């Protein structure tokens, strides 16, 4: 009985950049407690689980009091007395209470906050760190890290097309060495861009948003900073393209560097970028329904480049299964809030791994100091963990948690 849930509480709190989110607390009869705060994405794929907002004047409609009320008045009553370590049962109860495909009745924000808090309470009850509780004895690998350093598309005043230009760090002897390299190259990147463009704005998440003229200019600046420290063997590039925003259906073309490319020309453009620059992954090169485009690119360069589905797969095992059947992509972005429960997210990761898809665990642009993503990245043996640069507490907390996990692993 000591492991049964005694109480579930929700609270509306504020996260970066000054918007509401939900903090959930799950406590057992044995006084073990789990706390979780959910992140929020700036952009949202149409197949993601649906957050419930108040749609009232406060916070421009983005308040979450309704979702919090659902935790305190609905979910809490049903979960009292449930064994906290039975994660699947906890999540299934909440899904049954909600009864919708996209979790829009209770709100995926309410359901996910409780799901993650329950997992933390379960880990506390078991006396295990969260990554070991979720991943078992096989959770021993620290992922490579990927950090967005330049922002483009609609989030930047520049003329560059892609949403995120990221560094990927690999082959370092420790996570601290990777973090030191990030600090050095990001500082040098900012210094070099300032020499030409002066003060540089940044976006939510901390990435630079300089008024660059082309995608190649952004990539050249990135590699110039890497070369300055002779780190070419350890730092590659990842690009979050968000192909949905580049593509126009009337006519069916892709807007790149001020021009319009046919699909075939666009694929050749991406292939050429991978020949010129040390690109590790291309994320969402096509729209969120374009399995065919993903398949074409995967078949042509998937043997050497990770073709990653984010909005295509939305951490949804059914969409991942469809991608596998169509050879559409070879890697997924893993975002727990896209799925809406921990159980569903883990199932998506399981199917991806069984089919030799790489996993990139990712935070969201609007986040708190909650470091759940670091534990889940290690639990899944994710290949990469994607986050923002070292410019704010909510980003740094994820890296600090990886440092702590690495120390635990090295001692066992």
N, C-alpha and C positions, 0 to 999 in steps of 0.2 A: 504493500500500500504506500510505502514511503516514496516510491517512484511514480505514483499517480499524480496527475496534474491537479493542483489545488486552486490556482487562479490564473486567469489570462486578462491582461490589461493592455489597452491601447492609448496612445497619447500623440496628439499633433505637435510636432516640433519643427524647427527651422533648420534647413541645410543650405549649403552653398548652391546658388548665389542669392540667398535670402528668400527661399520659397518653402512652403510647407511640405512635410513628409510625415510618415508614421513611425513611431517607435513602439515596439511591442515588448511586453514582459510576460514570460511564462514561468510560474513558480510551482514546485512540487510539494507534496506533503512532507517530504524530507528537507524542505527549505533550500533545495537547489534551484538556482535561478538562471534563466536564459534571457538575454536582451538582444534585440536586433532592430536596426534602422534601415529602411529600404532606400535605394537610390532612385533617381529619376533621369530618364534620357531626354536630351534636348529635342531630338527627333525620334519618331516612333514609327516602326513598321506597321502596316495595316493588319498583319496577322499576329501581332503581339497580344498577350493577355491585357485586358482593359482595366486601367486604374479608374477608380470612382472619385470624381471631383464634386465639390459642392455646387459649382456653377452659380455662385452668388457674387456679390460685389467685392467682398474681401479677397485680397490676393488675386485680383483679376479672374475670379472664378476657379482658381486652383487650390482653394482650401480643401481640407480632407476631414472635416468634422463628421460627415456622413459615414465615411469609411471607418473612422474611429468608433463611432456609435455602433456600427455593425460588429466590431470586435467586442465591445463591452456589453452589448445587449443580446447578441445572437451567438457569436462564435464561443464566447467564454462559457456560456451555460452548457453548451453541447460538449465541450472538451473536458469539463471537470470530471475527474475520476478515470480518465484515459491514461494508460501507461505511456509515459513520456518518451520512452525509447522506441515506441511503435510509430515511427515516422509516417509510414505509408497509411496506417489507419487514421492518424491525425489529419493528413492531407485529404484523404478520401472523405472523411466526415465534412470537412469544409467545402469540398467540391459538391457534395450532395446537398448541403445547405444552400449553396449558391444556385446550382441547377442550370447554369448557362454555359455555353461553349467557351465564351471569352471572359468569364468570371466578372461580368458587368453588374450583377445584382449586388453582391456583397462588396465587390471591388477587388481586383487582383492585388492592390496595395494592402488591403486589410488581410487577405488570405496569406500573401507572401510574408508579411511582417510576422505573423503568428507562426508560420511554417519554419522560418529561420530561427526565431526565438525558441521554439520547441526543440530544434536540433541542438542549439547551444545548451539548453537545459538538460537534454539527454547526455551530452558530452560531460557536463558537470556531474551528473548523477553517476556516470561510468568512471569518473576520475581520469578522463582522457582529454588531451588537447583536441580541438575540433577537427583538425585535419586527419588525425589518427582515428577518431570516432567515425568519420565518414569514409575514410579510405583504407582503414586497416593497416596491416603490416607492410603493404605494398606502397604506402604513401611515404616515399622517401626521396623523391626527386624535386628539386627546386626548379621551377620553370625559367626559361629565358624571359627577359623582360622586354616589352615594347612600349615606347613612349611617344605620344603625339607631340611634335615640336613646332610644326607649322600648320595653321588652319587655313583652309581655302573655301571655295564655293560660297554659299550664302552667308557663311559665318565670318567672312573676311572682306575688307575693302579692296583686296587684290584682284587681279585678273586670272588667278589660277583656278583650275576647274575642280580639283578633287577636294574632298572634305578634310581629310587628315593625312598628313605626311609624317611618318613615324620612323624612329630608329628602332632596330632590333639588336639586342646585345646578346652575344653567345660566346661560349668558350672561355669565360673568365673562371678563375679558381674559386671564387666565392661570390655571393650576392652583393656583398659590400664592394667588391672590386667592380662589379657591373654598375652599381650606383655611383661610384666615384667617376667612372667613365662617362656616365650620363651627365653628371654635374659639369664635367670638363667640356664635353662637346656641345652641350646646350648653351653654356656660357659663351663659348667661342662663336657659336652660330649667331647668337644675339649680338655679340660685338661686331661681327663681320657685316651683318645686315644693317646695323645702326650706322656704320661708316658711310653707307650709300644713302640710306633712307631716313636717317635721324631717328627720333623716338618712335617706338613700335607699339601699337596697341596689342592687347592679348584678348583671348576669348575665354568664356567659361571653361574651366579645365586647365587654363594656364598656357596654352599653346600661343605662339607668336602669330600675329595676323598682319604681316607687312604688305605693302602695295606692290607685290611682285608682278612681273609681266607675263610669265609663262610657267608651266609645270616644270620645264627643264631648269629654269632659273632657281626654283625652290630646291630641286634635287641637287643642283650644282653647289648651292650654298651648303646644303647638308653634308655633302661629301668633302667639301673643302675643309670643314671643321673636323671631320673624321681623319682626313689625311694629315692635318696639322699635328695630330698626336700619334700618327702611325698606327691607327687602330683599324685599318681596312680589313684585317683578318677576323675581327671580332664584332664589327658593327655593320649590319645591313640595313635595308630600307623596307618598310611596309607602307602600302598606300590604301587608304579607305576611300574608294572612288565615289560610292553612292551613284551608281549608274542610272538609277531612276530619275535623278535630277539632270543628267546630261542628255537624256534621250527625248527626242520629240517624235511623236507619232504622225505628225502632219507637216512635212514628210517624215519618214522614219529615218532620222539621222541623229548623230551624236555631236554635241557642241564641244570642241576641243581647241584650246588656244585661239579662240576667236573665229574658227572656221567650223564648217559642218562636214562630218565624215559619214559615209555609209557604214553599215555594220561591219562589212568586210574590211574597210579602211581603218575603222576604229580598232578592230582586233589586231591588225598589222601594227598600228601605232603602239598598242600595249605590248605586243611582242618585241618591238624595237626598244622600248623602254627597258625591258628586262635584259636585253643584250648590252645596253650601255651602262646601266646602273646595277648595283648588287641587290636586286629586289628579292626579298624573301617571300612576301605575300602580296596579293592583290585582293582586296576585300570588296565585295559587292560591285564587280565591274559592270554588271547589268541590273536591270530592274528586278523588283521583288517577285515577279511572276515569270521571268524569262529563264526558265530552266534550259531552253534550247541554247541561248547565248552562253550560259555557264558551261554547258556540255561542249560547245564548239571550242571554247578557250581551254578547257581542261584537257580535251583530246590533243590539242596542239602544243601546250607547254606545261601541262600538269605533271609531267615527269620530273620537272626541275623547279617549279614554282608552286607555292600554295595558293590555290584559287578558293577563296574563303567566302562562305555564305553567312551573312548577318541577317539582313532583312529578308533574304530568300528563305532561310531556315528558322529564324526566330526561336532557337533552342526548343523546337517542337519536333518530337520524334516522328510524327507522321510526315512532316515536310522533309525531314532528313531522309526518311525511307524513300520518298519520291525522288529526291536528288540522287540517291544511290542507284536506283533503278535506271535513271537517265544519264548516269555518269556526269552529273552536274556538280562540279566542285570536288575538292578533296580535303576540305577543312571547314570547321565551323567556328563561329564566334559563340562563346558560351556566356550568356547573360541570364542569371536566374530570374530576373524580373520579367523577361520575355515569356517565360513558361508560366510563372505565377505560383508554383509550388516547388519545393525542393525535390520531391519525389519525381515529378514530371521532368524537371531539369536533369536529374541524374539518369533517368531513362533515356533521354535524348543523347547524353554523353556516352552512355553504354553502347547504344546502337552505332553511334559515330565511330567509336574506338574499335568495335568488332568488325567494322568495314574499312579499317585502316585510314580513317579520316583523322587529320590533326585537330587538336583542340586548342583554341586561343581563349582563355578565360579573360573576361573584360569587365571593368567597372563601367559606370555611366558618368556623363558629364556633370550632372548635378548630384553631389554625393555628400556623405558625412564622414566622420572618422571611423565608422564601422569598417572592419577589415575582413569581413566574411569572405570576400573574393580571394584573398590570399590563401586562406585555409582550403577553400574549395579547389583552387588551382593545384595545390599540392596533393589534395585528396584524389583528384582525377588524374594525377600525373600529366597535367596539361603541358603541352609543348611550349606555350608562351603565355605570359600574363600581360595584358595590355592596360596601361594606366596613363595618367598625365605626368607632366614634368614635376620637378621638385620645387614647387612654388607655393604650395598651400598645405595646411595640415591634413586635409582629407585625402590628398594624394600621397603625402609622405607616410601616413599611417599604414598604407598598404605595403610599402617597401619595408618599413620597420617590422611589420609582422613577418615578412619573409625572412628577415634577419633572425628574428626569434625562432622561427620554425627551423631554419637551418641549424641553429645551435642545438635545438632539441634532437634533431636527426643525427647530428655529429656525435652526440653523447650516447646514442643508443646503438 
